[in-house]
Amino acid sequence: MTSNINYKIGKNTIGSIEIDSIPVANSFSKAADHNIYFKITNKKVILSKLGEMTANGNGSIGGGAIQFQLKLQNTDLTVDLNFKGRQTMNDQPEILKMTFDNDMVLSQPEIKYENYKYEIVFYVKPDADLSKLQLTPIIELSKGAIVKPVSGEVVDFSKAIDQGDNTEFVYFNVVSENYQKTRQYRARFKIGQSVPKATFENWVSEGNDFYKPEGQWATSNKGISLIKIFPGLYDGGAIVAPVTEGQSGKAAKISTAYTTGKESILGFPPIPVITSGSLFLGDFEVALNICRWAYPGTWAKEVAGSWRISGDIQARWESIKYVVGKNLYLSAYAGDGHYNDMDMMVVGFREASPVGGEGLTQTEEEAHFGLWCIMSSPLLIGCNLEKMSDATLELLKNKELLALNQDPLGLQAYVVQHENEGYVLVKDIEQKRGKVRAVALYNPSEQPCSFTVPLTDLEFEGTVKVRDLVKHRDLGKVDGALKQEVPAHGAMILRIEGKKRIEPRVYEAEWAYLPLFDDLGKNPNAVRYTPQEGTSGKMIVGYLGGQPENYAEWKEIYSEKGGQYRMTVQYTQGAGRQLELTVNGEKQVLKQLGDDNGLRTVTVPVTLKPGYNTVRMGNSYNWAPDIDCFTLSK
């Protein structure tokens, strides 16, 4: 136990003493009341205003409480100190994790807070017997909390299938360690999707021209059998046939023959040209992509693994700049196996391109590929592979950049600095809250750009090691601030490793998740990220509020030890508006935000738990102010 205890002489507070700096005697006595009694003998302590003193006394610990009496002495003064205190009990009624050890469960439960409800959602297999959906949840709770139904108890989920408003939820009620707070979680399940499977061990024929694996599989258009009607087009055997030696348990090789094709004749449709080659089929999962040429909205994550966020790309720098600009502030919507798709890459086009544009320089190609990697966009090569330069080929084979794109965390880099024309993007790699991060110094402008990035903005303290992933070279150690110059149309992609990771201090509004945000631009009053000079990061979130669902949410507000913080919210357009501020489900309403004359701030106390916290800002019934950022300090 560590505590700073104020002591008094008369009415004046003199200083404080740190309890854990006072060792107790070597022997303890345990009484029948289960208290542990101890002695403090001739221990030297330092008081903030009186200097060194000798402490003698005794005390007891038990029942979550501590009490002791001390006599503090030096040559000039004697102070008697009496202290009684109780152990602080946790006030968080939280389910941290729930798992099922049952074959019927397709994916483990996801715990989320949406629309002011705590929900637990999991998937079961399509062939699961719902009448026998008796599952045993293993539940991890916040310190000291209790839950009913308890962890390890069989629970009947058979009726908790997702039916929207008609769902018969299973409820889990949690009480905090100090019995001061309760929280209810409602659980439901959905039917998962399966993909067709085949062993490829058994083949069946369809006429004389086609073979296919037994099961839910199809072959080429049967119309190509017309090829055999016309002499000279094809004189081989079956058009599609299995290659016996290429078969295995989960995949098979199918070879197709070559045919010359023929134009439409005598009322027959044209005969297709079939290029000989090999097709590999296998047991696979289906990944869906939404192509709407703008961020389609938060609903997309429920149905697809990726989605286009911009119009079609062209092989020119202005197009690259446009696509990157669309994705700079969409990091909150990526992750967990879902990605913002920045369209195919146009590396390899060094001259006039069939996709449009005059081609890219080597510097532009390196920026293009590096930014696609650090922003975790799907990587699709669009150029003619036979005509690409050696430099382009080496860039596409860059294992360090590819590892960045394929990092198991699957995160998208976000903007931490926007000064002059340059942007600084950063993300965790390898381990969340670890000591290694990826950084991009991005210069979209027509002139070289000098970057000075305080290491504290990258959440590092002390010295860091820096490596250039594009050039495959170490840049040495850096202390205080990262300083680099980046050429026009360029980007440096860096790996930074430090010794000490620190808590974030500033959280920008443009990092927030907006449940009602979409980029289709059909509603002029829809919530959005908006450029605004003079603000932190030169961006704000506007048009918040008006309904409970229209909020900004920061899902990973990190505190190492938790405790009391001062939160300072910087905003504009506050006149006549209110801000509903919710931290881990605890809401307070900030009124009388002041006039609209520039940026203003309001500071309130908040309590954070150790680890990740969730912060929301909005207004359930009226407009909220436009949010610039918020800071946290002890």
C-alpha positions in Angstrom: 0.0 0.0 0.0 1.3 3.4 -1.0 -0.2 6.5 0.4 0.7 10.1 1.1 -0.6 11.2 4.5 -0.9 14.8 5.5 0.1 15.6 9.0 -0.7 18.7 11.1 0.7 20.8 13.9 -2.1 22.9 15.1 -4.1 24.1 12.2 -1.3 24.2 9.7 -0.6 21.3 7.3 3.2 20.7 7.4 3.9 18.0 4.9 3.4 14.3 4.0 4.8 10.9 4.6 4.9 7.9 2.2 3.6 4.8 4.1 5.3 2.1 2.1 8.7 3.6 2.9 8.2 2.5 6.6 9.1 -1.2 7.1 7.3 -3.0 9.9 9.0 -5.2 12.4 10.2 -8.6 11.5 7.6 -10.5 13.5 3.8 -10.2 13.3 1.1 -11.3 15.6 -2.3 -12.5 14.3 -5.2 -12.0 16.6 -8.5 -13.8 16.8 -10.2 -10.9 14.9 -8.0 -11.7 11.9 -6.2 -8.4 12.2 -2.4 -8.3 11.6 -0.6 -6.2 14.1 2.8 -4.6 13.5 5.4 -2.3 15.0 7.6 0.4 13.5 10.9 0.9 15.2 13.4 3.7 14.7 12.8 4.1 11.0 14.2 7.2 9.3 11.6 9.0 7.1 11.7 12.2 5.1 8.9 14.7 5.5 8.5 17.3 2.8 8.9 20.4 5.0 10.6 19.1 8.1 13.3 16.9 6.6 14.5 13.6 8.2 12.8 12.3 11.3 12.7 9.1 13.3 9.4 7.1 13.3 8.3 4.8 16.1 4.8 3.3 16.5 2.4 0.5 15.9 -0.6 -0.4 13.9 -2.9 -3.1 12.4 -4.2 -4.3 9.0 -7.4 -6.2 8.5 -10.8 -6.1 6.9 -9.6 -3.8 4.2 -8.5 -1.2 6.7 -5.2 0.1 8.1 -4.6 2.1 11.2 -1.4 3.2 13.0 0.0 5.6 15.5 3.4 7.2 14.9 5.7 9.4 16.9 8.0 11.4 14.6 11.0 13.0 16.2 14.1 15.0 15.4 16.4 17.2 17.5 14.0 20.1 17.3 10.5 18.7 17.1 8.1 15.9 18.0 5.0 15.1 15.9 2.3 12.6 16.8 0.5 11.1 13.8 -2.7 9.0 14.0 -4.0 7.5 10.8 -7.1 5.4 9.9 -7.9 4.4 6.3 -9.6 1.8 4.3 -8.6 -0.1 1.2 -10.1 1.4 -2.0 -12.4 -1.1 -3.5 -13.0 -1.3 -7.3 -16.2 0.4 -8.5 -16.3 -1.2 -12.0 -19.0 -3.8 -12.7 -17.5 -5.0 -16.0 -17.4 -8.2 -18.0 -13.9 -8.2 -19.6 -14.2 -11.5 -21.6 -16.5 -14.4 -22.2 -15.7 -17.7 -23.9 -17.5 -21.0 -24.7 -15.8 -24.4 -25.0 -18.4 -25.9 -27.3 -18.2 -27.1 -30.9 -21.5 -25.5 -31.7 -20.0 -22.0 -31.2 -18.5 -20.7 -34.5 -17.0 -17.5 -33.0 -16.4 -16.4 -29.4 -18.5 -13.6 -27.9 -17.8 -10.0 -28.7 -18.6 -7.6 -25.9 -19.7 -4.1 -27.0 -21.5 -1.0 -25.9 -23.9 0.4 -28.5 -26.9 2.6 -28.2 -26.4 2.8 -24.4 -26.7 -1.0 -24.1 -24.0 -3.5 -23.1 -24.3 -6.4 -25.5 -22.7 -9.8 -25.9 -22.9 -11.3 -29.4 -21.6 -14.6 -30.7 -22.1 -16.9 -33.7 -23.1 -20.5 -33.8 -22.7 -23.0 -36.6 -25.5 -23.2 -39.3 -26.2 -26.9 -38.4 -26.2 -26.3 -34.6 -29.2 -27.9 -32.8 -30.7 -24.7 -31.2 -32.9 -26.8 -28.9 -29.7 -28.1 -27.2 -27.9 -24.8 -27.0 -27.0 -25.2 -23.4 -23.6 -23.4 -23.0 -21.2 -22.9 -20.2 -19.7 -19.3 -20.3 -16.3 -18.8 -18.7 -16.4 -15.1 -17.6 -13.5 -12.7 -16.8 -14.6 -9.8 -14.6 -13.2 -6.5 -13.4 -11.4 -6.8 -10.0 -13.7 -8.1 -7.2 -16.9 -7.9 -9.3 -19.5 -10.7 -9.2 -21.9 -11.8 -11.9 -25.1 -13.8 -12.1 -25.4 -16.3 -13.8 -21.9 -17.1 -12.5 -18.9 -18.2 -14.5 -19.0 -21.9 -15.2 -22.8 -22.3 -14.8 -24.8 -23.8 -17.6 -27.0 -21.3 -19.3 -29.9 -21.9 -21.7 -29.3 -19.8 -24.9 -31.7 -21.7 -27.1 -34.2 -18.8 -27.4 -31.6 -16.0 -27.6 -31.3 -16.0 -31.4 -31.0 -12.5 -32.9 -34.4 -11.3 -34.0 -34.0 -7.6 -33.7 -36.5 -6.0 -31.3 -38.1 -9.4 -30.7 -34.9 -11.1 -29.4 -35.3 -13.0 -26.1 -32.0 -12.0 -24.6 -30.1 -13.8 -21.9 -29.1 -11.3 -19.2 -25.9 -11.2 -17.1 -26.0 -8.9 -14.1 -22.7 -7.6 -12.7 -22.1 -5.9 -9.3 -18.9 -4.0 -8.6 -16.6 -5.0 -5.7 -17.8 -2.1 -3.6 -21.4 -2.9 -4.3 -22.0 0.7 -5.5 -22.5 0.0 -9.2 -24.4 -2.5 -11.3 -24.4 -3.2 -15.0 -26.6 -5.4 -17.1 -25.3 -7.2 -20.2 -27.7 -8.8 -22.7 -26.5 -11.7 -24.8 -27.7 -13.0 -28.1 -26.4 -15.2 -30.9 -26.5 -15.2 -34.7 -26.3 -18.0 -37.2 -22.9 -18.1 -38.8 -22.3 -18.6 -42.5 -20.6 -21.6 -44.0 -18.9 -22.0 -47.4 -19.3 -25.0 -49.7 -16.7 -27.6 -49.0 -15.5 -30.5 -51.1 -12.8 -33.1 -50.7 -11.9 -33.0 -54.5 -11.5 -36.8 -54.1 -14.6 -37.7 -56.1 -15.2 -36.3 -59.6 -18.3 -36.5 -61.7 -18.8 -36.0 -65.4 -21.3 -33.7 -67.1 -21.7 -35.1 -70.5 -18.6 -35.7 -72.5 -17.1 -32.3 -72.1 -17.0 -31.4 -68.4 -15.9 -32.8 -65.1 -16.4 -31.3 -61.7 -15.8 -32.2 -58.0 -18.7 -33.8 -56.5 -20.9 -31.4 -54.5 -21.9 -27.8 -54.8 -19.5 -26.9 -57.6 -19.9 -25.7 -61.1 -17.7 -25.7 -64.2 -17.4 -23.4 -67.3 -20.4 -22.4 -69.4 -21.7 -25.5 -71.1 -22.2 -23.5 -74.2 -18.5 -24.0 -75.1 -19.4 -27.5 -76.1 -20.5 -25.9 -79.4 -16.8 -25.7 -80.1 -16.9 -29.3 -81.2 -19.5 -28.5 -83.9 -17.1 -26.4 -85.9 -14.1 -28.2 -87.4 -10.7 -26.8 -86.7 -11.6 -25.0 -83.5 -10.7 -27.9 -81.2 -9.9 -31.5 -81.7 -9.0 -32.6 -78.2 -10.9 -34.4 -75.5 -12.9 -32.9 -72.7 -12.8 -29.1 -72.5 -12.4 -29.2 -68.7 -10.8 -32.1 -67.0 -9.2 -32.9 -63.7 -5.5 -33.5 -63.5 -5.2 -36.6 -61.4 -1.8 -36.0 -60.0 -2.8 -32.5 -58.9 -5.5 -33.6 -56.6 -5.2 -33.5 -52.8 -7.5 -33.5 -49.9 -8.6 -29.9 -50.1 -7.5 -28.7 -53.5 -7.3 -29.8 -57.1 -5.7 -28.6 -60.3 -7.9 -28.3 -63.4 -6.4 -27.8 -66.8 -8.2 -26.1 -69.6 -7.5 -26.7 -73.3 -6.7 -24.0 -75.9 -9.4 -23.1 -78.5 -9.1 -20.6 -81.3 -12.6 -19.1 -81.1 -14.9 -18.1 -83.8 -17.2 -15.1 -84.6 -20.9 -15.4 -84.7 -22.1 -17.5 -87.7 -25.4 -18.8 -88.9 -27.2 -17.4 -85.9 -24.9 -19.2 -83.4 -23.4 -17.1 -80.7 -19.7 -16.3 -80.9 -17.3 -19.1 -79.8 -15.1 -18.0 -77.0 -11.3 -18.2 -77.0 -10.1 -20.4 -74.1 -6.5 -20.0 -73.2 -4.9 -23.2 -72.0 -3.7 -23.1 -68.4 -4.4 -24.3 -64.9 -7.0 -23.3 -62.3 -6.6 -24.2 -58.7 -9.8 -24.8 -56.6 -9.9 -25.3 -52.9 -11.7 -25.0 -49.6 -11.8 -21.2 -48.9 -13.6 -18.4 -47.2 -15.5 -15.8 -49.1 -14.3 -12.2 -48.7 -16.7 -9.5 -49.8 -15.7 -6.0 -51.0 -18.1 -3.1 -51.2 -17.4 -0.8 -54.2 -19.3 2.4 -53.6 -16.4 4.9 -54.4 -16.8 6.5 -51.0 -16.8 5.3 -47.4 -20.2 3.7 -47.4 -20.9 3.9 -43.7 -20.5 1.9 -40.5 -23.0 -0.8 -41.7 -20.3 -2.0 -44.1 -18.4 -3.8 -41.4 -21.3 -6.1 -40.8 -21.4 -7.5 -44.3 -17.9 -7.1 -45.9 -14.2 -7.4 -45.1 -13.2 -4.3 -47.1 -14.8 -1.3 -48.9 -13.7 1.2 -51.5 -13.3 4.7 -50.0 -12.6 6.7 -53.2 -13.1 7.0 -56.9 -11.0 5.0 -59.4 -7.2 5.6 -59.1 -5.0 6.8 -62.0 -1.3 6.7 -62.6 -0.6 10.3 -61.6 0.4 12.0 -58.3 -2.8 14.0 -58.0 -4.8 10.8 -58.0 -2.5 9.2 -55.3 -2.8 12.4 -53.2 -6.6 12.3 -53.6 -7.0 8.7 -52.5 -4.6 9.1 -49.5 -6.5 12.2 -48.5 -9.8 10.4 -48.4 -8.3 7.7 -46.1 -6.3 9.9 -43.7 -9.1 10.1 -41.2 -10.8 6.7 -41.5 -8.6 4.7 -39.2 -11.4 4.3 -36.6 -13.3 2.1 -39.1 -10.5 -0.3 -39.9 -9.2 -3.2 -37.9 -10.5 -6.6 -36.7 -10.2 -8.1 -40.1 -11.9 -5.1 -41.9 -10.0 -2.6 -44.1 -10.4 0.6 -46.1 -9.7 -0.3 -49.7 -7.6 2.4 -51.4 -8.1 0.7 -54.9 -5.5 -1.1 -56.8 -1.9 0.1 -56.9 -0.5 1.9 -60.0 3.1 1.2 -59.3 4.8 0.0 -62.5 3.2 2.7 -64.6 6.2 5.0 -65.5 4.5 6.5 -68.6 1.1 7.2 -70.1 -1.2 4.5 -68.6 -4.3 2.8 -69.8 -5.9 3.6 -66.4 -5.2 7.3 -67.0 -2.3 9.5 -66.0 1.2 10.1 -67.2 2.9 7.6 -64.8 4.8 7.9 -61.5 8.4 8.7 -60.6 10.4 6.4 -58.4 9.8 8.7 -55.4 6.1 8.7 -56.1 6.0 4.9 -56.4 7.8 4.5 -53.1 5.4 6.9 -51.3 2.4 5.2 -53.0 3.4 1.6 -52.0 4.6 2.6 -48.5 1.3 4.5 -47.7 -0.8 1.6 -48.9 1.2 -0.7 -46.6 1.1 1.4 -43.4 -2.6 2.2 -43.9 -3.3 -1.6 -44.3 -5.1 -1.3 -47.6 -5.5 -4.5 -49.7 -2.6 -4.7 -52.1 -3.6 -5.4 -55.8 -1.0 -5.0 -58.6 -2.5 -3.3 -61.7 0.4 -3.0 -64.1 1.8 -5.3 -66.7 4.2 -7.5 -64.7 6.3 -8.2 -67.8 7.1 -4.6 -68.4 7.7 -3.3 -64.9 11.2 -1.9 -64.0 13.7 -3.6 -61.8 13.2 -0.8 -59.2 9.4 -1.4 -59.2 9.9 -5.1 -58.8 12.3 -4.7 -55.9 9.8 -2.3 -54.3 6.9 -4.8 -54.6 9.1 -7.5 -53.1 10.1 -5.3 -50.1 9.6 -7.7 -47.2 9.7 -5.0 -44.6 6.9 -3.1 -46.2 4.9 -6.2 -46.9 5.3 -7.2 -43.2 4.0 -3.8 -42.2 0.9 -4.3 -44.4 0.4 -7.9 -43.2 1.1 -7.1 -39.5 -1.1 -9.3 -37.3 -2.7 -6.4 -35.5 -4.3 -5.2 -38.8 -4.4 -1.6 -37.7 -4.5 1.5 -40.0 -2.1 4.4 -39.2 -3.7 7.6 -38.1 -2.6 11.3 -38.2 -0.8 12.6 -35.1 0.7 15.8 -36.7 -0.3 18.0 -39.6 2.1 20.9 -39.9 2.5 23.0 -43.0 1.9 20.6 -45.9 3.2 17.5 -44.2 1.4 14.7 -42.3 2.8 12.3 -39.7 1.0 9.0 -39.4 1.6 6.3 -36.7 0.3 2.9 -35.7 1.2 0.0 -33.4 2.8 -3.0 -34.9 3.6 -6.5 -33.5 2.0 -5.7 -30.1 -0.5 -3.2 -29.0 0.9 -0.7 -26.5 4.3 -2.3 -27.3 7.7 -0.6 -27.8 7.6 -0.8 -31.6 5.6 1.5 -33.9 5.4 2.3 -37.6 5.6 6.0 -38.7 5.0 7.7 -42.0 6.3 11.1 -42.9 4.1 12.1 -45.8 4.7 15.1 -48.0 2.0 15.5 -50.7 3.2 19.0 -51.7 5.3 20.4 -54.6 8.2 21.4 -52.4 10.5 19.5 -49.9 9.0 19.4 -46.4 11.0 19.5 -43.1 9.5 17.4 -40.3 10.1 17.9 -36.6 8.2 15.3 -34.6 8.5 15.3 -30.7 8.9 11.7 -29.6 6.2 12.3 -27.0 3.7 12.7 -29.9 4.6 9.2 -30.9 4.2 8.1 -27.2 7.9 7.5 -26.5 10.1 8.8 -23.8 13.9 8.8 -24.0 15.9 7.5 -27.0 14.5 5.5 -29.9 16.0 3.5 -32.8 14.8 4.4 -36.3 14.9 2.3 -39.4 13.9 3.4 -43.0 11.8 0.5 -44.3 11.8 1.7 -48.0 15.6 2.0 -48.2 16.4 -0.9 -45.8 18.7 1.2 -43.7 19.1 2.1 -40.0 19.0 5.8 -39.3 20.5 5.5 -35.8 19.2 6.6 -32.4 17.1 9.7 -31.9 16.4 11.7 -28.7 13.8 14.3 -28.1 12.4 14.8 -31.6 12.5 13.0 -35.0 13.8 15.4 -37.7 13.8 14.5 -41.4 13.4 16.2 -44.7 11.1 14.5 -47.3 11.1 15.4 -51.0 8.1 16.6 -52.8 5.5 13.8 -53.6 7.4 11.6 -51.1 7.0 9.6 -47.9 9.4 8.0 -45.5 8.1 4.8 -43.9 9.9 4.2 -40.6 10.1 1.5 -37.9 10.6 3.1 -34.5 11.6 1.1 -31.4 11.9 2.7 -28.0 12.6 1.7 -24.4 9.6 3.4 -22.7 6.1 3.8 -24.0 4.1 6.6 -22.4 0.4 7.3 -22.1 -1.2 9.5 -24.8 -1.9 13.0 -23.7 -3.9 14.4 -26.6 -6.8 12.7 -28.4 -7.9 14.3 -31.7 -11.5 14.5 -32.7 -10.6 13.1 -36.1 -9.6 9.8 -34.4 -13.1 9.2 -33.2 -15.5 6.6 -34.4 -18.7 8.2 -35.7 -21.6 5.6 -35.8 -23.6 7.8 -38.3 -20.8 8.8 -40.5 -20.7 8.0 -44.2 -19.0 9.8 -47.0 -21.7 9.8 -49.6 -22.4 13.4 -49.0 -26.2 13.2 -49.4 -27.1 15.0 -46.2 -25.5 18.4 -45.7 -26.1 18.3 -42.0 -24.6 14.8 -41.4 -21.8 14.3 -38.9 -18.4 14.7 -40.5 -14.7 15.4 -40.1 -14.1 19.0 -41.3 -10.8 20.9 -42.0 -10.5 24.0 -39.8 -7.4 26.1 -39.6 -6.2 27.1 -36.1 -7.4 23.9 -34.5 -5.3 21.0 -33.1 -4.5 18.9 -36.2 -6.4 21.3 -38.4 -9.6 19.1 -38.2 -12.8 19.1 -36.1 -15.9 16.9 -35.9 -19.0 18.8 -36.6 -22.8 18.2 -36.6 -22.7 16.0 -33.5 -25.9 15.4 -31.6 -29.6 15.7 -32.4 -30.2 12.0 -31.5 -28.7 9.5 -29.1 -27.0 7.6 -31.8 -25.1 10.6 -33.2 -21.9 10.7 -31.0 -18.2 10.6 -31.3 -16.5 7.7 -29.6 -12.9 7.0 -28.7 -12.7 3.3 -27.9 -9.1 3.0 -26.6 -8.3 5.7 -24.1 -5.3 4.2 -22.4 -4.4 4.6 -18.7 -1.6 2.5 -17.2 -2.9 2.5 -13.6 -6.2 4.2 -13.8 -7.4 6.8 -11.3 -8.5 10.4 -11.4 -7.7 12.6 -14.4 -8.5 16.1 -15.6 -10.1 16.1 -19.0 -9.9 19.3 -21.0 -12.2 19.4 -24.0 -11.4 21.9 -26.8 -14.4 22.9 -28.9 -16.0 25.6 -31.0 -19.7 26.6 -31.6 -20.7 26.1 -28.0 -23.2 28.9 -27.6 -26.6 27.5 -26.5 -25.4 24.0 -26.7 -24.7 21.2 -24.3 -22.2 18.3 -24.3 -23.0 14.9 -23.0 -19.7 13.4 -21.9 -19.7 9.7 -21.1 -16.7 7.8 -19.7 -17.1 4.0 -19.5 -20.9 4.4 -19.3 -20.8 7.2 -16.7 -22.4 10.3 -18.1 -22.1 14.0 -17.2 -23.7 16.9 -19.0 -21.6 20.0 -19.6 -23.8 23.1 -19.8 -23.1 26.8 -20.5 -20.3 26.2 -22.9 -19.8 29.9 -23.7 -20.0 31.9 -26.9 -18.7 31.1 -30.4 -15.8 33.4 -30.5 -13.1 31.0 -31.5 -11.8 27.9 -29.7 -12.8 27.4 -26.1 -12.1 24.8 -23.4 -13.9 23.2 -20.5 -12.2 21.0 -17.9 -13.9 18.3 -15.9 -12.6 15.5 -13.6 -13.0 11.9 -14.9 -12.2 8.5 -13.6 -10.3 6.0 -15.8 -9.8 2.3 -15.2 -6.4 0.6 -15.8 -6.1 -0.3 -19.5 -8.5 0.8 -22.2 -11.4 3.1 -21.6 -14.2 4.4 -23.8 -15.1 8.0 -24.1 -18.2 9.4 -25.9 -19.3 12.9 -26.8 -22.6 14.0 -28.2 -26.0 15.3 -27.3 -29.1 13.1 -27.3 -31.7 15.7 -28.4 -29.9 18.9 -29.5 -26.7 19.9 -31.3 -23.4 19.4 -29.5 -20.5 21.7 -30.0 -18.0 21.0 -32.7 -15.1 19.0 -31.1 -11.4 19.7 -31.8 -9.6 17.5 -29.3 -9.3 16.6 -25.6 -6.4 16.2 -23.3 -5.8 14.2 -20.2 -3.6 15.0 -17.2 -3.2 13.7 -13.7 
